[in-house]
C-alpha cells in the first residue's frame, strides 16, 4: 500500500482519451496538481478497457492512481 508521502510516477489521462506515463517522482498531491497543469487528471481504472490502457501506459512501473 502506497502512502501519500511516497513518491512515484503516475498515468496522466486527458479528455482526448490518451493515457501517458509521467515518471515523477511525485507525491500523490503533487501528481494531482501536475496532471491539472497538463490539462488532465491522475488516471483511474473505471472499467476493464481503461485498466488495460493504464497498465500499458505504466509499462510495469509503480504509479499513482485516482479512486
Secondary structure, 3 states (H helix, E strand, C coil): CCCCCCCEEEEEEECCCEEEEEEEEECHHHHHHHHHHCCEEECCCCCHHHHHHHHHHHCCCCEECCC
